[in-house]
């Protein structure tokens, strides 16, 4: 069975753990979009692994991992990540990690363009991680980007970069920033490209061969549905399609290859960076941060926190075609006496079951809550549905009814074993 795993909120839902959990029965794990602005934290025993570009399946022996054509890849960042994993005892070879030669490349000037654009936005800044992701996708869309296949020919790459820098350097000069030189750009990425060269190939036939052979393929989404360039809280979004459709366009496998979509959400809501957040609650944030939770895997920034937002969840289940829900961090609510769930937004006196497209409407949206009793028990040792407190089971059942998808997985801690399969 081929499965897409997608985040249903603003990212950081615990997708890495769910992918890691599902990889035991998978043969191939594919990452199809995003860049190293995304981070997955996976805990195995007493070991913590932070992954940015490498699929979570790398932590299992004998699994094939593929970075697809829809990813924007920082070669220096990827090599650093590989070396960190190798230092933790993870073997990475061309047998277990392949990289699409069609993946677009994040180059040093993309990072500087990202920072310059964010500064120029002023009060309209969107909270980018400044890792060059947006400018790389922009170059891809305007057809002046470079793919890994282009960089395999040093002379061609130098020429293409030189053409791109003619415009980019005008921007840097106008803003009083240092300019870039094509030869220097190539020099800065040359060693990383040589390290990655054995992994780079046409991954599309590899995936189709696996599909036709009946291998089980797991598509690992990055970020979350409300960072999707089309369906998210625009303009506070990323530059790729983070919803289920992005798994197909970012890998080269068709929709007919997909059997199910697992949507991952927390039992509450979090967000990193700027943008609307209707259920944001300072007291909940302080509580979760006090527990040592909710700090970004990539940036280290404390995440904004709030009650579960069903308006978001309901819409995300629709656009992703979610067949199964994986609810993580249920144990984060263990000590709460009362739990709120936002079932709709009230905007100008009218209740809305789905999120608005009008950006100013977010500023007028008020959450409409229903209240649930907490369970005031430690759930971290629960291993079956029946082990969970009755109030926790009632909360999850109501969540599923409101979202329109069944709960199939429940996370009650960071470890692999702390996952309840229904």
C-alpha positions in Angstrom: 0.0 0.0 0.0 1.5 3.4 -1.1 0.9 6.2 1.4 1.2 9.9 1.5 2.0 11.4 5.0 1.1 15.1 5.1 0.9 17.7 7.8 -2.6 19.3 8.3 -1.6 22.4 10.2 1.4 24.8 9.8 4.1 22.1 10.0 5.8 20.6 13.0 2.9 18.1 13.5 5.2 15.1 14.1 5.3 13.8 10.6 8.8 12.5 11.0 7.8 10.2 13.8 4.8 8.9 11.8 6.9 8.3 8.7 9.5 6.6 10.8 6.8 4.4 12.4 5.4 3.5 9.0 8.8 2.9 7.4 9.1 -0.5 9.0 6.6 -1.9 6.4 7.7 0.3 3.5 10.4 -0.3 0.9 10.9 3.2 -0.4 10.6 6.6 1.3 10.2 9.7 -0.9 10.5 13.4 -0.1 8.8 15.4 -2.9 8.9 19.1 -2.0 10.4 21.8 0.2 14.0 22.4 1.2 16.1 22.5 4.3 13.8 25.1 5.8 11.8 22.1 7.0 12.9 19.9 9.9 11.8 16.5 11.2 12.8 15.3 14.7 12.8 11.6 15.2 13.7 9.9 18.5 14.8 6.3 18.5 15.6 5.0 22.0 17.9 7.5 23.6 19.0 8.9 20.2 17.6 12.1 18.7 17.9 12.7 14.9 17.1 16.0 13.3 16.5 15.7 9.5 16.1 18.5 7.0 16.5 17.1 3.5 17.2 13.4 4.1 13.9 11.3 4.3 13.2 9.8 7.7 13.4 6.3 6.3 17.2 6.7 6.4 17.1 5.6 10.0 16.0 2.1 9.0 18.4 -0.3 7.4 17.7 -1.7 3.9 15.2 1.0 3.0 15.6 3.1 -0.1 15.3 6.9 0.3 14.7 9.3 -2.5 14.9 13.1 -2.7 12.6 13.9 -5.5 12.5 16.5 -8.3 10.2 18.8 -6.4 12.7 19.4 -3.6 15.0 22.5 -3.7 18.3 21.3 -2.6 21.1 23.1 -0.8 24.1 20.9 -1.6 26.3 22.3 1.2 23.5 21.9 3.7 22.7 18.4 2.5 26.3 17.3 2.9 26.5 18.7 6.4 23.3 16.8 7.3 24.7 13.6 5.8 27.9 14.0 7.8 26.0 14.7 11.0 24.0 11.5 10.5 27.1 9.5 9.7 28.6 10.8 12.9 25.6 9.3 14.7 26.2 5.9 13.2 23.7 6.2 10.2 25.1 4.6 7.0 24.4 6.6 3.9 25.3 5.2 0.5 24.0 5.4 -3.1 22.1 2.2 -2.3 19.9 3.8 0.4 19.8 7.5 -0.8 19.2 8.7 -4.3 18.7 12.3 -5.4 16.8 13.4 -8.5 18.9 15.1 -11.1 15.8 17.3 -11.8 15.9 18.8 -8.3 16.6 22.6 -8.4 19.6 23.8 -6.4 19.8 26.5 -3.7 22.9 28.5 -4.4 24.6 31.1 -2.1 23.0 34.0 -3.9 19.5 32.6 -3.2 20.1 32.9 0.5 21.1 36.6 0.1 18.2 37.3 -2.1 15.8 35.7 0.5 17.2 37.9 3.2 17.1 41.1 1.1 13.5 40.4 0.0 12.4 39.8 3.6 14.0 43.0 4.8 12.3 45.0 1.9 8.9 43.7 3.0 9.1 45.7 6.2 5.8 45.4 8.1 4.7 42.8 5.6 7.5 40.4 6.4 6.3 36.8 6.2 8.8 35.2 8.6 11.0 33.3 6.1 13.9 31.2 7.4 16.1 33.0 4.9 17.5 29.7 3.6 17.0 30.7 -0.1 13.9 28.5 -0.6 11.5 31.1 -2.1 14.1 32.6 -4.5 15.0 29.1 -5.7 11.4 28.2 -6.4 11.0 31.6 -8.0 13.9 30.9 -10.4 12.4 27.6 -11.1 9.1 29.2 -12.1 10.7 31.9 -14.2 13.0 29.3 -15.8 16.3 30.7 -14.8 17.1 28.2 -12.1 19.7 25.4 -12.2 19.0 21.7 -11.6 21.4 19.2 -10.3 21.8 17.9 -13.8 23.0 21.3 -14.9 25.6 21.5 -12.2 27.2 18.2 -13.2 28.7 20.1 -16.2 30.9 22.8 -14.5 31.3 24.9 -17.6 27.6 25.0 -18.4 26.8 25.7 -14.7 29.3 28.6 -14.6 27.7 30.1 -17.7 24.1 29.8 -16.4 25.1 31.3 -13.0 26.8 34.2 -14.7 23.6 35.0 -16.7 21.5 34.7 -13.5 23.8 36.9 -11.5 23.6 39.8 -14.0 20.1 40.5 -12.6 20.7 39.4 -9.0 23.8 41.6 -8.6 21.7 44.6 -9.7 19.4 43.9 -6.8 22.4 43.6 -4.4 24.0 46.7 -5.6 20.8 48.8 -5.4 20.5 47.7 -1.7 24.2 48.2 -0.9 24.8 44.5 -0.4 27.9 42.5 -1.6 27.6 41.0 -5.1 28.3 37.5 -6.2 30.7 36.0 -8.7 29.9 32.9 -10.7 33.4 31.4 -10.2 33.2 31.9 -6.4 29.6 30.4 -6.3 30.9 27.3 -8.1 33.9 27.1 -5.7 31.6 27.2 -2.7 29.5 24.3 -3.8 32.1 22.2 -5.8 33.1 19.9 -2.9 29.5 19.3 -1.9 28.5 18.4 -5.4 31.4 15.9 -5.7 30.3 14.3 -2.5 26.7 14.0 -3.8 27.5 13.0 -7.3 27.2 9.2 -6.7 23.7 9.7 -5.3 22.4 11.8 -8.2 20.3 10.1 -10.9 17.1 10.0 -12.8 14.9 8.8 -9.9 11.6 8.7 -11.8 12.2 5.3 -13.5 13.5 4.0 -10.1 10.2 4.9 -8.5 8.1 3.5 -11.3 10.0 0.2 -11.3 9.4 0.0 -7.5 5.7 0.7 -8.0 5.3 -1.8 -10.8 7.1 -4.4 -8.7 4.6 -4.0 -5.9 7.0 -2.3 -3.5 5.5 -0.2 -0.7 6.2 3.5 -1.2 5.9 6.1 1.5 5.7 9.8 0.5 7.0 12.1 3.2 5.5 15.5 3.2 7.4 18.6 4.5 5.9 21.5 6.4 2.1 21.6 6.6 -1.1 22.2 4.6 -1.5 25.8 5.7 1.9 26.6 4.3 0.8 25.4 0.9 1.3 28.1 -1.8 -2.3 27.6 -3.0 -4.3 26.5 0.0 -2.4 28.0 2.9 -2.7 31.3 4.8 -1.3 33.3 1.9 1.1 35.2 1.8 2.4 33.6 5.0 3.2 30.4 3.2 6.1 28.5 1.7 6.8 28.3 -2.0 5.7 24.8 -2.8 2.6 22.6 -2.7 2.8 21.0 0.7 -0.6 19.2 0.3 -1.0 15.7 -1.1 -0.8 16.7 -4.7 2.7 17.9 -4.2 3.8 14.3 -3.5 3.0 13.3 -7.1 4.3 16.4 -8.9 7.4 16.3 -6.7 8.2 12.6 -7.3 7.1 11.7 -10.8 4.6 9.1 -9.6 1.0 9.6 -10.7 -2.1 9.9 -8.4 -3.0 6.4 -9.4 0.0 5.2 -7.4 -1.4 6.5 -4.1 -3.6 4.2 -2.0 -4.1 6.3 1.1 -3.4 9.7 2.7 -2.5 10.0 6.3 -2.9 13.5 7.7 -0.9 14.3 10.8 -2.1 16.9 13.3 -1.3 17.8 16.9 -3.9 17.5 19.5 -3.6 21.3 19.7 -2.2 23.8 17.2 1.2 25.4 16.7 2.8 27.7 14.3 6.3 29.1 13.6 6.8 32.6 12.1 4.4 35.3 11.1 0.8 35.0 9.9 -2.7 34.6 11.3 -3.4 32.2 14.1 -7.0 32.4 15.3 -6.8 30.0 18.3 -3.4 31.3 19.5 -3.3 31.3 23.3 -0.4 32.8 25.3 -1.2 30.7 28.4 -1.1 27.4 26.4 2.1 28.5 24.8 3.7 29.3 28.2 2.5 25.9 29.5 3.9 23.9 26.6 7.2 25.8 26.5 7.5 25.2 30.3 7.3 21.5 29.6 10.2 21.9 27.2 8.0 21.4 24.1 7.4 23.3 20.9 10.7 24.7 19.8 11.5 24.6 16.1 13.8 21.8 14.9 15.3 24.0 12.2 15.3 27.4 13.8 15.1 26.7 17.5 12.5 29.4 17.7 9.7 28.9 20.3 6.5 27.9 18.4 3.3 29.9 18.8 0.7 27.7 20.4 -3.1 27.5 20.7 -6.1 25.3 21.0 -7.0 22.7 18.3 -8.5 24.5 15.2 -11.0 22.3 13.5 -11.7 25.0 10.8 -8.1 24.4 9.6 -8.3 20.6 10.1 -11.6 20.2 8.3 -10.3 22.1 5.2 -7.0 20.3 5.2 -8.7 16.9 5.3 -10.7 18.0 2.2 -7.9 19.3 0.0 -5.5 16.4 0.9 -8.1 13.7 0.6 -7.2 12.4 4.0 -8.2 8.8 4.7 -6.6 8.4 8.1 -5.7 10.8 10.9 -2.6 10.6 13.0 -3.0 12.7 16.1 0.3 13.5 17.8 1.2 15.1 21.1 -1.9 14.0 22.9 0.2 13.7 26.1 0.8 17.5 25.8 -2.7 18.0 27.1 -2.4 15.5 30.0 -2.5 18.1 32.7 -5.2 20.3 31.4 -8.4 20.5 33.4 -10.4 21.8 30.4 -9.7 21.7 26.7 -11.1 24.0 24.1 -11.7 23.1 20.4 -12.5 25.8 17.8 -15.3 24.6 15.6 -15.8 27.7 13.4 -14.7 31.3 12.9 -17.0 34.2 13.5 -16.2 36.9 11.0 -18.4 40.1 11.0 -21.1 38.2 12.9 -21.2 35.3 10.5 -19.9 31.8 11.4 -17.6 30.2 8.9 -16.8 26.5 8.9 -13.8 26.9 6.5 -10.9 29.4 6.5 -11.2 32.6 4.4 -9.2 33.5 1.3 -9.4 37.3 2.0 -6.3 38.1 4.0 -7.9 40.9 6.0 -10.7 38.6 7.1 -8.2 36.7 9.3 -7.7 39.8 11.4 -11.4 39.9 12.1 -11.9 36.2 12.7 -12.9 35.1 16.2 -12.8 31.5 17.4 -16.0 29.7 18.3 -15.2 27.2 20.9 -16.7 24.1 22.4 -15.3 22.8 25.7 -14.1 19.3 26.7 -13.1 17.9 30.0 -9.5 17.0 30.4 -8.3 13.6 31.7 -5.6 14.8 34.1 -3.7 11.5 33.7 -0.3 10.6 32.2 -0.9 8.9 28.8 2.7 8.4 27.8 2.7 4.7 28.9 -0.6 3.9 27.0 -0.2 1.4 24.2 -3.7 0.6 23.1 -7.0 2.6 22.6 -8.4 1.0 25.7 -5.4 2.2 27.8 -6.3 5.8 27.1 -8.5 7.6 29.7 -12.2 7.8 28.7 -12.0 11.6 28.4 -9.1 11.3 26.0 -10.9 8.8 23.9 -14.0 11.1 23.8 -11.8 14.0 22.7 -10.3 12.0 19.8 -13.7 10.7 18.7 -15.1 14.2 18.6 -12.0 15.5 16.7 -12.5 12.8 14.1 -16.2 13.6 13.7 -15.5 17.3 13.3 -12.6 16.8 10.9 -14.4 14.2 8.7 -11.7 11.5 8.9 -11.0 8.5 11.2 -8.3 8.5 13.8 -5.9 5.6 13.0 -2.8 6.6 14.9 -2.3 8.4 18.3 1.1 9.7 19.5 1.6 9.9 23.2 5.3 10.8 23.3 8.3 11.2 21.1 9.6 7.7 21.0 8.9 5.2 18.2 7.1 2.9 20.7 4.8 5.7 22.0 2.4 5.3 19.1 -1.0 3.7 19.3 -2.3 2.0 16.2 -6.0 1.7 16.0 
